């Protein structure tokens, strides 16, 4: 049996999947990142690019679109300025999503940084 049909794991925790597609992990993290709230720059991450649309509002575009808009997004935000109340998804499509950070009065505002993880079938 060809070894190329099997996943390989190292002691360091790296997993290599075969290129032929026999192994499929639908609900693994497909995109993740740490974003500079003031500029929209992706400080670290993979599977997506980020654009700052306006203060507090960002669009994340996936390198590989999802099969539909039925995927999971996990968002967190840093309260760097002391007035960030939360972050919410404002739109979601197969190829991207838009989110907004907001302050205690409900207005969109830039956090110090914010983070995303996206899981689902591409």
URUR-V894851 format. One record per residue. N is the residue number from 0. PSI is psi as a letter, one per 40 degrees, with the letter a starting at -180 (none if undefined). BURIAL is + if it has 9 or more other ideal C-beta (glycine too) atoms within 8 Angstrom, else -. D_CENTER is the distance of its C-alpha to the mean C-alpha in whole Angstrom. Layout:
{{N;PSI;BURIAL;D_CENTER} {N;PSI;BURIAL;D_CENTER}}
This chain:
{{0;h;-;37} {1;h;-;35} {2;e;-;32} {3;e;-;30} {4;e;-;29} {5;i;-;28} {6;i;-;25} {7;h;-;26} {8;i;-;24} {9;i;-;26} {10;d;-;27} {11;e;-;24} {12;e;-;21} {13;h;-;20} {14;h;-;20} {15;h;-;21} {16;i;-;21} {17;i;+;24} {18;e;-;24} {19;e;-;26} {20;e;-;23} {21;d;-;25} {22;h;-;23} {23;h;-;20} {24;g;-;17} {25;d;-;15} {26;f;-;13} {27;i;-;12} {28;h;-;8} {29;d;+;8} {30;i;+;4} {31;i;+;4} {32;i;+;5} {33;h;+;9} {34;h;+;10} {35;h;-;14} {36;d;+;14} {37;d;-;18} {38;d;-;17} {39;e;+;13} {40;h;-;13} {41;h;+;10} {42;d;+;12} {43;i;-;11} {44;a;+;8} {45;i;-;8} {46;e;+;8} {47;i;+;7} {48;i;-;9} {49;i;+;9} {50;h;-;13} {51;h;+;14} {52;d;-;17} {53;i;-;19} {54;h;-;19} {55;e;+;16} {56;h;+;15} {57;i;+;12} {58;h;+;10} {59;h;+;7} {60;h;+;9} {61;i;+;8} {62;d;-;11} {63;h;-;12} {64;i;-;12} {65;i;+;12} {66;d;-;16} {67;a;-;16} {68;e;-;14} {69;g;-;14} {70;i;+;11} {71;h;-;9} {72;h;+;7} {73;h;-;8} {74;i;+;8} {75;i;-;11} {76;i;+;13} {77;h;+;16} {78;f;+;19} {79;d;+;20} {80;e;+;23} {81;e;-;24} {82;e;-;23} {83;h;+;20} {84;d;-;20} {85;a;-;17} {86;i;+;13} {87;i;-;13} {88;h;+;12} {89;d;-;15} {90;i;-;14} {91;h;-;12} {92;i;-;13} {93;d;-;13} {94;e;-;12} {95;i;-;10} {96;i;+;9} {97;i;+;11} {98;i;+;11} {99;h;+;14} {100;h;+;15} {101;i;+;19} {102;a;+;22} {103;d;-;24} {104;e;-;26} {105;e;-;23} {106;i;-;23} {107;h;+;20} {108;i;+;20} {109;h;-;18} {110;i;+;17} {111;d;-;17} {112;i;+;13} {113;i;+;10} {114;i;+;7} {115;i;+;4} {116;h;+;4} {117;h;+;5} {118;i;+;8} {119;a;+;11} {120;h;-;14} {121;none;-;13}}
